[in-house]
Amino acid sequence: MLMSVLSERIRELREQKNLTVRRFADALEKTPGYISRVEGRGEIPSPELLCKMAKVLGAKPEELLELAKESQLRRVEEDIRARHSAALNLFRKGKR
């Protein structure tokens, strides 16, 4: 899975603040594994956690919330395309 724009931005902001994953996780009262899932696998944090992240990172909450919305919309669009394609394949198989 490709990293989302949100994941990339969170990592970029964290690195600009010279925060390790562990220090960032501690500031958020989360595990380093959770931060790795957000930054590496594109997990989308809750709006409340995004606001807390923004505060720790010195970013505007609106920026992270907007990126989270875009990431979620992309995922839904990809899911719809995949389901549509699978349905078409089943339909085509049934016509043979």
All heavy atoms as an XYZ file, in Angstrom:
773
protein
N       0.846     -1.188      0.000
C       0.000      0.000      0.000
C       0.888      1.247      0.000
O       1.858      1.323      0.738
C      -0.897     -0.022      1.238
C      -1.637      1.275      1.467
S      -2.611      1.303      2.969
C      -4.026      0.410      2.403
N       0.561      2.202     -0.818
C       1.308      3.445     -0.852
C       0.973      4.296      0.363
O      -0.151      4.278      0.848
C       0.953      4.227     -2.120
C       1.368      3.616     -3.437
C       0.802      4.444     -4.582
C       2.874      3.523     -3.546
N       1.973      5.021      0.829
C       1.707      5.915      1.947
C       0.774      7.027      1.478
O       0.847      7.473      0.344
C       2.997      6.533      2.458
C       3.783      5.631      3.340
S       5.007      6.466      4.380
C       5.602      7.817      3.436
N      -0.074      7.441      2.383
C      -0.978      8.533      2.055
C      -0.254      9.869      2.222
O       0.812      9.951      2.839
C      -2.200      8.485      2.977
O      -1.827      8.822      4.302
N      -0.852     10.891      1.679
C      -0.305     12.237      1.834
C      -0.283     12.588      3.318
O       0.666     13.215      3.804
C      -1.130     13.256      1.016
C      -0.649     14.663      1.248
C      -1.080     12.913     -0.466
N      -1.294     12.153      4.055
C      -1.338     12.398      5.496
C      -0.150     11.739      6.180
O       0.540     12.367      6.989
C      -2.649     11.874      6.087
C      -2.755     11.942      7.611
C      -2.740     13.389      8.086
C      -4.013     11.232      8.083
N       0.113     10.484      5.876
C       1.234      9.759      6.482
C       2.553     10.477      6.215
O       3.376     10.654      7.122
C       1.333      8.350      5.908
O       0.178      7.624      6.184
N       2.740     10.858      4.968
C       3.972     11.545      4.589
C       4.118     12.871      5.331
O       5.208     13.222      5.785
C       4.003     11.778      3.083
C       4.141     10.506      2.288
C       3.972     10.707      0.792
O       3.728     11.853      0.345
O       4.066      9.714      0.055
N       3.017     13.599      5.464
C       3.064     14.907      6.126
C       3.365     14.761      7.615
O       4.155     15.537      8.166
C       1.747     15.662      5.899
C       1.737     17.048      6.474
C       2.751     17.947      5.792
N       2.656     19.301      6.306
C       3.690     20.096      6.497
N       4.905     19.720      6.152
N       3.519     21.299      7.000
N       2.740     13.781      8.257
C       2.996     13.568      9.685
C       4.466     13.222      9.896
O       5.122     13.783     10.779
C       2.053     12.488     10.260
C       0.623     13.032     10.316
C       2.527     12.031     11.638
C      -0.427     12.004     10.661
N       4.999     12.322      9.085
C       6.418     11.957      9.209
C       7.310     13.176      8.974
O       8.264     13.421      9.708
C       6.778     10.855      8.224
C       8.292     10.549      8.267
C       8.670      9.418      7.368
N       8.348      8.192      8.086
C       8.056      7.041      7.524
N       8.042      6.932      6.214
N       7.790      5.988      8.245
N       6.992     13.948      7.940
C       7.779     15.148      7.625
C       7.788     16.120      8.801
O       8.841     16.626      9.199
C       7.174     15.814      6.378
C       7.812     17.097      5.953
C       7.067     17.685      4.759
O       7.135     17.094      3.662
O       6.412     18.726      4.930
N       6.623     16.390      9.366
C       6.524     17.316     10.498
C       7.271     16.775     11.715
O       7.956     17.525     12.419
C       5.058     17.572     10.847
C       4.264     18.404      9.848
C       2.772     18.302     10.140
C       4.730     19.858      9.863
N       7.142     15.490     11.971
C       7.828     14.869     13.116
C       9.338     14.999     12.961
O      10.044     15.369     13.903
C       7.425     13.397     13.249
C       8.149     12.688     14.404
C       7.776     11.247     14.505
N       8.070     10.460     13.326
C       9.288     10.032     12.964
N      10.353     10.350     13.673
N       9.445      9.283     11.875
N       9.831     14.728     11.754
C      11.273     14.819     11.510
C      11.765     16.265     11.602
O      12.868     16.515     12.088
C      11.619     14.190     10.167
C      11.469     12.675     10.188
C      11.660     12.006      8.841
O      11.701     12.706      7.797
O      11.748     10.757      8.827
N      10.944     17.223     11.159
C      11.325     18.635     11.271
C      11.469     19.053     12.733
O      12.278     19.918     13.061
C      10.290     19.529     10.585
C      10.356     19.507      9.084
C       9.230     20.296      8.437
O       8.401     20.908      9.105
N       9.189     20.271      7.119
N      10.691     18.437     13.606
C      10.752     18.729     15.048
C      11.828     17.891     15.743
O      11.980     17.969     16.960
C       9.392     18.430     15.708
C       8.328     19.432     15.394
C       8.542     20.655     16.225
C       7.377     21.592     16.090
N       7.557     22.795     16.881
N      12.537     17.067     14.957
C      13.558     16.171     15.494
C      13.005     15.253     16.582
O      13.677     14.993     17.582
C      14.767     16.965     16.027
C      15.535     17.627     14.918
O      15.775     17.023     13.873
N      15.894     18.879     15.121
N      11.790     14.792     16.369
C      11.165     13.853     17.301
C      11.372     12.433     16.786
O      11.105     12.152     15.613
C       9.660     14.110     17.412
C       9.209     15.331     18.194
C       7.706     15.528     18.030
C       9.567     15.188     19.656
N      11.812     11.559     17.659
C      11.849     10.141     17.292
C      10.425      9.613     17.329
O       9.518     10.244     17.908
C      12.701      9.336     18.289
O      12.079      9.412     19.576
C      14.135      9.841     18.341
N      10.225      8.458     16.735
C       8.904      7.835     16.786
C       8.501      7.626     18.249
O       7.367      7.890     18.644
C       8.888      6.498     16.000
C       7.617      5.718     16.262
C       9.053      6.769     14.507
N       9.452      7.163     19.073
C       9.155      6.910     20.486
C       8.758      8.185     21.226
O       7.782      8.197     21.970
C      10.341      6.251     21.173
C      10.084      5.979     22.659
C      11.105      5.098     23.308
N      11.176      3.767     22.763
C      10.276      2.794     22.971
N       9.206      3.042     23.699
N      10.443      1.615     22.451
N       9.512      9.262     21.026
C       9.172     10.521     21.718
C       7.823     11.064     21.254
O       7.044     11.587     22.047
C      10.279     11.549     21.507
C      11.509     11.230     22.372
C      12.618     12.237     22.271
N      12.176     13.613     22.412
C      12.731     14.635     21.771
N      13.753     14.444     20.954
N      12.285     15.851     21.943
N       7.557     10.936     19.964
C       6.266     11.387     19.427
C       5.139     10.549     20.022
O       4.128     11.080     20.479
C       6.289     11.282     17.899
C       5.095     11.846     17.196
C       4.518     13.052     17.570
C       4.544     11.177     16.111
C       3.420     13.579     16.899
C       3.449     11.681     15.435
C       2.881     12.886     15.830
N       5.346      9.246     20.045
C       4.336      8.343     20.619
C       4.096      8.668     22.086
O       2.942      8.727     22.540
C       4.788      6.891     20.458
N       5.159      8.892     22.843
C       5.020      9.224     24.265
C       4.215     10.509     24.456
O       3.354     10.585     25.337
C       6.394      9.372     24.925
C       7.113      8.043     25.108
O       6.469      6.970     24.965
O       8.334      8.073     25.382
N       4.489     11.507     23.616
C       3.764     12.785     23.716
C       2.277     12.610     23.448
O       1.449     13.364     23.967
C       4.362     13.806     22.746
N       1.943     11.602     22.643
C       0.539     11.353     22.280
C      -0.106     10.271     23.139
O      -1.285      9.967     22.962
C       0.465     10.936     20.807
C       0.959     11.965     19.803
C       1.060     11.342     18.419
C       0.049     13.186     19.787
N       0.694      9.677     24.036
C       0.233      8.562     24.865
C      -0.217      7.388     24.000
O      -1.232      6.754     24.228
C      -0.869      9.008     25.827
C      -0.405     10.086     26.783
C      -1.494     10.613     27.692
O      -2.692     10.498     27.350
O      -1.137     11.162     28.744
N       0.590      7.132     22.968
C       0.368      6.015     22.039
C       1.637      5.174     22.005
O       2.673      5.577     22.516
C       0.036      6.524     20.628
C      -1.262      7.286     20.537
C      -2.434      6.375     20.774
C      -3.755      7.088     20.719
N      -4.863      6.223     21.085
N       1.569      4.034     21.357
C       2.750      3.189     21.227
C       3.527      3.570     19.977
O       2.937      4.075     19.008
C       2.357      1.703     21.127
O       1.629      1.495     19.905
C       1.526      1.253     22.332
N       4.828      3.302     19.972
C       5.604      3.532     18.746
C       5.048      2.710     17.577
O       5.076      3.169     16.432
C       7.024      3.083     19.127
C       7.079      3.273     20.607
C       5.691      2.925     21.096
N       4.526      1.525     17.873
C       3.934      0.695     16.822
C       2.755      1.384     16.155
O       2.571      1.283     14.939
N       1.952      2.071     16.955
C       0.805      2.794     16.384
C       1.303      3.903     15.454
O       0.793      4.064     14.341
C      -0.086      3.381     17.485
C      -1.234      4.176     16.904
C      -2.326      3.521     16.349
C      -1.189      5.558     16.855
C      -3.364      4.243     15.779
C      -2.218      6.279     16.279
C      -3.304      5.613     15.745
O      -4.315      6.332     15.167
N       2.316      4.658     15.900
C       2.857      5.735     15.065
C       3.419      5.152     13.772
O       3.234      5.717     12.701
C       3.936      6.541     15.824
C       3.353      7.173     17.097
C       4.560      7.603     14.915
C       2.137      8.062     16.890
N       4.065      4.009     13.868
C       4.593      3.353     12.666
C       3.472      2.960     11.713
O       3.626      3.061     10.495
C       5.407      2.124     13.052
O       6.572      2.530     13.739
N       2.342      2.524     12.256
C       1.201      2.187     11.384
C       0.658      3.432     10.700
O       0.267      3.390      9.536
C       0.093      1.483     12.180
C       0.444      0.075     12.568
C      -0.761     -0.725     13.039
N      -1.623     -0.061     13.994
C      -1.482     -0.113     15.328
N      -0.491     -0.796     15.859
N      -2.339      0.507     16.106
N       0.625      4.537     11.409
C       0.146      5.795     10.818
C       1.100      6.260      9.722
O       0.685      6.561      8.607
C      -0.022      6.889     11.900
C      -0.273      8.260     11.268
C      -1.162      6.521     12.851
N       2.398      6.279     10.035
C       3.379      6.795      9.082
C       3.713      5.809      7.968
O       3.997      6.222      6.851
C       4.667      7.170      9.816
C       4.525      8.387     10.681
C       5.833      8.829     11.306
O       6.866      8.128     11.142
O       5.831      9.887     11.950
N       3.695      4.545      8.264
C       4.155      3.558      7.290
C       3.074      2.828      6.539
O       3.263      2.422      5.404
N       1.926      2.661      7.175
C       0.854      1.899      6.527
C      -0.402      2.726      6.289
O      -1.411      2.204      5.861
C       0.511      0.661      7.360
C       1.631     -0.370      7.311
C       1.184     -1.677      7.870
N       1.501     -1.709      9.290
C       0.965     -2.538     10.163
N       0.061     -3.398      9.786
N       1.317     -2.507     11.415
N      -0.319      3.998      6.588
C      -1.422      4.885      6.249
C      -2.645      4.796      7.130
O      -3.725      5.213      6.722
N      -2.493      4.277      8.354
C      -3.648      4.258      9.261
C      -4.060      5.699      9.537
O      -3.210      6.570      9.724
C      -3.289      3.540     10.573
C      -4.476      3.332     11.458
C      -4.223      2.307     12.543
O      -3.556      1.288     12.284
O      -4.718      2.529     13.650
N      -5.359      5.933      9.556
C      -5.855      7.301      9.749
C      -6.314      7.465     11.197
O      -7.251      6.796     11.630
C      -7.008      7.620      8.776
C      -6.509      7.493      7.334
C      -7.559      9.022      9.042
C      -7.590      7.649      6.292
N      -5.644      8.341     11.947
C      -6.030      8.572     13.337
C      -7.391      9.258     13.443
O      -7.890      9.859     12.483
C      -4.942      9.503     13.867
C      -3.818      9.402     12.902
C      -4.451      9.091     11.578
N      -7.975      9.183     14.629
C      -9.240      9.872     14.891
C      -9.027     11.378     14.769
O      -7.899     11.872     14.913
C      -9.733      9.547     16.304
O      -8.878     10.164     17.267
N     -10.110     12.125     14.539
C      -9.978     13.584     14.477
C      -9.371     14.173     15.760
O      -8.553     15.091     15.695
C     -11.416     14.073     14.265
C     -12.094     12.923     13.588
C     -11.478     11.694     14.179
N      -9.748     13.615     16.904
C      -9.213     14.113     18.179
C      -7.700     13.908     18.237
O      -6.960     14.804     18.643
C      -9.884     13.397     19.356
C     -11.359     13.691     19.500
C     -12.257     12.849     18.577
O     -11.771     11.867     17.971
O     -13.441     13.184     18.467
N      -7.249     12.724     17.815
C      -5.815     12.445     17.840
C      -5.076     13.291     16.804
O      -3.962     13.746     17.056
C      -5.535     10.959     17.627
C      -4.066     10.546     17.740
C      -3.461     10.977     19.073
C      -3.925      9.048     17.546
N      -5.682     13.521     15.659
C      -5.053     14.389     14.654
C      -4.836     15.798     15.209
O      -3.800     16.406     14.968
C      -5.896     14.447     13.380
C      -5.801     13.224     12.487
C      -6.889     13.274     11.416
C      -4.420     13.114     11.847
N      -5.803     16.295     15.969
C      -5.654     17.622     16.577
C      -4.527     17.623     17.608
O      -3.744     18.576     17.688
C      -6.970     18.062     17.220
S      -8.256     18.448     16.008
N      -4.424     16.542     18.374
C      -3.342     16.421     19.360
C      -1.992     16.332     18.642
O      -1.007     16.950     19.055
C      -3.578     15.192     20.231
C      -2.728     15.136     21.463
C      -3.192     13.998     22.376
C      -2.382     13.963     23.651
N      -2.798     12.854     24.537
N      -1.944     15.576     17.545
C      -0.718     15.476     16.748
C      -0.312     16.849     16.230
O       0.867     17.212     16.279
C      -0.915     14.524     15.566
C      -0.943     13.085     15.928
S      -1.246     12.083     14.433
C      -0.762     10.476     15.046
N      -1.269     17.581     15.721
C      -0.987     18.915     15.187
C      -0.368     19.800     16.257
O       0.608     20.510     15.995
C      -2.265     19.541     14.627
N      -0.905     19.725     17.452
C      -0.378     20.549     18.548
C       1.063     20.166     18.861
O       1.934     21.033     18.966
C      -1.254     20.393     19.789
C      -0.836     21.271     20.924
C      -1.789     21.163     22.096
C      -1.353     22.103     23.207
N      -2.255     22.035     24.349
N       1.336     18.870     18.982
C       2.691     18.396     19.281
C       3.653     18.770     18.150
O       4.804     19.127     18.405
C       2.692     16.862     19.520
C       4.096     16.302     19.576
C       1.920     16.513     20.793
N       3.177     18.719     16.922
C       4.029     18.963     15.751
C       4.108     20.436     15.350
O       4.844     20.793     14.439
C       3.528     18.136     14.567
C       3.605     16.623     14.759
C       2.872     15.913     13.635
C       5.043     16.158     14.865
N       3.309     21.279     15.999
C       3.305     22.697     15.658
C       2.644     22.982     14.322
O       3.006     23.927     13.625
N       1.668     22.166     13.968
C       0.950     22.319     12.695
C      -0.474     22.798     12.974
O      -0.947     22.761     14.101
C       0.919     20.985     11.959
N      -1.134     23.212     11.920
C      -2.536     23.599     12.043
C      -3.389     22.328     11.994
O      -3.232     21.512     11.076
C      -2.946     24.533     10.910
C      -2.282     25.874     10.992
C      -2.762     26.793      9.904
C      -2.084     28.143     10.055
N      -2.551     29.086      9.063
N      -4.304     22.171     12.953
C      -5.170     20.983     12.938
C      -5.940     20.846     11.632
O      -6.115     19.738     11.124
C      -6.127     21.207     14.117
C      -5.432     22.178     15.005
C      -4.566     23.024     14.099
N      -6.348     21.964     11.062
C      -7.118     21.932      9.816
C      -6.350     21.243      8.691
O      -6.938     20.542      7.875
C      -7.506     23.350      9.376
C      -8.393     24.091     10.336
C      -7.643     24.826     11.451
O      -6.407     24.768     11.494
O      -8.323     25.460     12.283
N      -5.038     21.450      8.670
C      -4.221     20.825      7.625
C      -4.288     19.303      7.738
O      -4.548     18.606      6.750
C      -2.767     21.276      7.725
C      -1.866     20.575      6.732
C      -0.385     20.803      6.957
O       0.015     21.401      7.975
O       0.379     20.357      6.077
N      -4.057     18.770      8.938
C      -4.063     17.322      9.111
C      -5.458     16.741      8.925
O      -5.611     15.662      8.346
C      -3.501     16.942     10.484
C      -2.042     17.318     10.728
C      -1.568     16.787     12.070
C      -1.135     16.847      9.606
N      -6.478     17.463      9.378
C      -7.849     16.982      9.206
C      -8.226     16.923      7.726
O      -8.867     15.967      7.278
C      -8.831     17.863      9.983
C      -8.729     17.752     11.502
C      -9.485     18.895     12.171
C      -9.230     16.402     11.991
N      -7.813     17.919      6.957
C      -8.102     17.935      5.519
C      -7.374     16.794      4.808
O      -7.937     16.120      3.942
C      -7.712     19.284      4.905
C      -8.096     19.440      3.458
C      -9.590     19.396      3.186
O     -10.386     19.798      4.055
O      -9.968     18.938      2.079
N      -6.113     16.563      5.178
C      -5.358     15.464      4.576
C      -5.974     14.108      4.937
O      -6.001     13.196      4.111
C      -3.892     15.513      5.016
C      -3.079     16.691      4.463
C      -1.699     16.730      5.094
C      -2.993     16.629      2.947
N      -6.482     13.996      6.157
C      -7.145     12.749      6.571
C      -8.403     12.531      5.740
O      -8.677     11.405      5.293
C      -7.492     12.796      8.056
N      -9.147     13.598      5.509
C     -10.361     13.490      4.686
C     -10.017     13.045      3.276
O     -10.648     12.129      2.727
C     -11.104     14.834      4.658
C     -12.390     14.798      3.843
C     -13.096     16.139      3.855
C     -12.528     17.010      2.777
N     -13.252     18.273      2.583
N      -8.992     13.654      2.690
C      -8.572     13.280      1.336
C      -8.123     11.823      1.280
O      -8.456     11.103      0.335
C      -7.436     14.190      0.869
C      -7.874     15.610      0.584
C      -6.703     16.538      0.290
O      -5.591     16.044     -0.034
O      -6.890     17.756      0.399
N      -7.375     11.390      2.289
C      -6.904     10.002      2.331
C      -8.073      9.034      2.420
O      -8.096      8.007      1.738
C      -5.967      9.790      3.521
O      -4.789     10.539      3.365
N      -9.038      9.363      3.257
C     -10.203      8.485      3.412
C     -11.022      8.437      2.128
O     -11.469      7.360      1.711
C     -11.080      8.961      4.577
C     -12.180      8.007      4.946
C     -11.663      6.671      5.444
O     -10.673      6.598      6.142
N     -12.308      5.598      5.058
N     -11.200      9.567      1.474
C     -11.944      9.593      0.216
C     -11.256      8.758     -0.860
O     -11.909      8.019     -1.596
C     -12.126     11.033     -0.276
C     -13.164     11.854      0.474
C     -13.111     13.322      0.047
C     -14.558     11.294      0.266
N      -9.914      8.852     -0.926
C      -9.172      8.037     -1.894
C      -9.370      6.554     -1.631
O      -9.536      5.769     -2.559
C      -7.683      8.371     -1.835
C      -7.316      9.449     -2.794
C      -5.799      9.538     -2.972
N      -5.513     10.946     -3.147
C      -4.799     11.688     -2.324
N      -4.241     11.155     -1.273
N      -4.624     12.943     -2.552
N      -9.342      6.176     -0.362
C      -9.539      4.758     -0.022
C     -10.916      4.272     -0.425
O     -11.064      3.176     -0.957
C      -9.359      4.541      1.471
C      -7.936      4.566      1.886
C      -7.800      4.223      3.330
N      -6.410      4.393      3.697
C      -5.959      4.336      4.919
N      -6.788      4.097      5.912
N      -4.687      4.499      5.164
N     -11.922      5.086     -0.182
C     -13.289      4.707     -0.536
C     -13.410      4.595     -2.052
O     -14.001      3.633     -2.564
C     -14.311      5.718      0.041
C     -15.690      5.504     -0.537
C     -14.347      5.618      1.558
N     -12.842      5.548     -2.787
C     -12.881      5.485     -4.249
C     -12.191      4.232     -4.766
O     -12.697      3.560     -5.670
C     -12.236      6.732     -4.849
C     -13.067      7.983     -4.686
C     -12.334      9.247     -5.102
O     -11.102      9.202     -5.351
O     -12.995     10.295     -5.174
N     -11.028      3.894     -4.194
C     -10.305      2.682     -4.612
C     -11.129      1.433     -4.324
O     -11.171      0.506     -5.136
C      -8.952      2.602     -3.902
C      -7.953      3.616     -4.408
C      -6.696      3.690     -3.549
O      -6.514      2.848     -2.639
O      -5.883      4.606     -3.794
N     -11.786      1.405     -3.174
C     -12.619      0.266     -2.800
C     -13.802      0.123     -3.765
O     -14.121     -0.986     -4.218
C     -13.124      0.416     -1.360
C     -13.891     -0.798     -0.894
O     -13.383     -1.928     -1.018
O     -15.026     -0.612     -0.387
N     -14.427      1.235     -4.104
C     -15.559      1.198     -5.033
C     -15.102      0.692     -6.397
O     -15.767     -0.152     -7.007
C     -16.218      2.590     -5.153
C     -16.967      2.915     -3.850
C     -17.162      2.661     -6.353
C     -17.443      4.346     -3.747
N     -13.955      1.189     -6.883
C     -13.433      0.727     -8.174
C     -13.159     -0.777     -8.153
O     -13.491     -1.487     -9.094
C     -12.154      1.476     -8.530
C     -12.406      2.806     -9.170
C     -11.108      3.389     -9.756
N     -11.168      4.825     -9.657
C     -10.635      5.558     -8.693
N      -9.942      5.015     -7.744
N     -10.771      6.866     -8.691
N     -12.548     -1.252     -7.072
C     -12.228     -2.678     -6.968
C     -13.500     -3.525     -6.937
O     -13.594     -4.562     -7.604
C     -11.386     -2.939     -5.726
N     -14.489     -3.093     -6.189
C     -15.751     -3.839     -6.113
C     -16.486     -3.822     -7.451
O     -17.077     -4.815     -7.858
C     -16.641     -3.282     -5.003
C     -16.117     -3.594     -3.623
C     -16.943     -2.884     -2.563
N     -16.342     -3.037     -1.263
C     -16.890     -3.721     -0.266
N     -18.059     -4.309     -0.432
N     -16.286     -3.812      0.884
N     -16.443     -2.690     -8.113
C     -17.086     -2.562     -9.413
C     -16.438     -3.513    -10.413
O     -17.121     -4.228    -11.161
C     -16.994     -1.112     -9.899
C     -17.636     -0.878    -11.223
N     -16.906     -0.767    -12.371
C     -18.935     -0.750    -11.580
C     -17.726     -0.574    -13.387
N     -18.963     -0.560    -12.944
N     -15.110     -3.526    -10.404
C     -14.375     -4.405    -11.304
C     -14.693     -5.874    -11.007
O     -14.920     -6.667    -11.933
C     -12.874     -4.144    -11.158
O     -12.149     -5.001    -11.994
N     -14.735     -6.238     -9.740
C     -15.047     -7.625     -9.364
C     -16.467     -7.993     -9.801
O     -16.704     -9.100    -10.310
C     -14.896     -7.803     -7.856
N     -17.404     -7.077     -9.640
C     -18.786     -7.345    -10.055
C     -18.873     -7.518    -11.572
O     -19.577     -8.408    -12.058
C     -19.704     -6.215     -9.594
N     -18.161     -6.675    -12.320
C     -18.158     -6.808    -13.779
C     -17.569     -8.145    -14.206
O     -18.086     -8.794    -15.121
C     -17.372     -5.672    -14.426
C     -18.082     -4.335    -14.532
C     -17.131     -3.279    -15.080
C     -19.318     -4.430    -15.391
N     -16.497     -8.556    -13.556
C     -15.890     -9.853    -13.882
C     -16.865    -10.991    -13.621
O     -16.962    -11.934    -14.434
C     -14.601    -10.056    -13.096
C     -13.474     -9.200    -13.617
O     -13.490     -8.787    -14.773
N     -12.507     -8.939    -12.777
N     -17.578    -10.950    -12.529
C     -18.570    -11.994    -12.237
C     -19.684    -11.979    -13.287
O     -20.131    -13.032    -13.743
C     -19.181    -11.785    -10.834
C     -18.310    -12.191     -9.667
C     -18.966    -11.776     -8.357
C     -18.067    -13.699     -9.691
N     -20.126    -10.790    -13.659
C     -21.172    -10.671    -14.661
C     -20.724    -11.272    -16.005
O     -21.445    -12.018    -16.643
C     -21.549     -9.199    -14.828
C     -22.536     -8.948    -15.934
C     -23.860     -9.284    -15.776
C     -22.114     -8.379    -17.131
C     -24.774     -9.051    -16.800
C     -23.008     -8.157    -18.162
C     -24.350     -8.492    -17.998
N     -19.491    -10.931    -16.370
C     -18.954    -11.428    -17.655
C     -18.803    -12.937    -17.640
O     -19.053    -13.592    -18.645
C     -17.647    -10.742    -17.970
C     -17.834     -9.285    -18.338
C     -16.516     -8.586    -18.611
N     -16.740     -7.184    -18.878
C     -16.020     -6.207    -18.376
N     -14.996     -6.479    -17.583
N     -16.300     -4.965    -18.658
N     -18.373    -13.494    -16.535
C     -18.247    -14.953    -16.420
C     -19.605    -15.630    -16.554
O     -19.725    -16.676    -17.148
C     -17.615    -15.338    -15.071
C     -16.136    -15.162    -15.032
C     -15.595    -15.629    -13.701
C     -14.094    -15.376    -13.635
N     -13.553    -15.777    -12.334
N     -20.632    -15.001    -16.008
C     -21.981    -15.562    -16.062
C     -22.578    -15.525    -17.459
O     -23.487    -16.287    -17.782
N     -22.099    -14.658    -18.336
C     -22.634    -14.532    -19.699
C     -22.005    -15.540    -20.657
O     -22.456    -15.674    -21.761
C     -22.393    -13.111    -20.215
C     -23.235    -12.082    -19.468
C     -23.214    -10.784    -20.185
C     -24.446    -10.783    -21.070
N     -24.689     -9.606    -21.818
N     -20.971    -16.247    -20.201
C     -20.287    -17.191    -21.094
C     -21.051    -18.471    -21.237
O     -21.795    -18.974    -20.588
C     -18.894    -17.520    -20.573
C     -17.985    -16.327    -20.697
C     -16.597    -16.690    -20.199
N     -15.794    -15.505    -20.174
C     -14.647    -15.448    -19.585
N     -14.133    -16.475    -18.971
N     -13.953    -14.336    -19.603
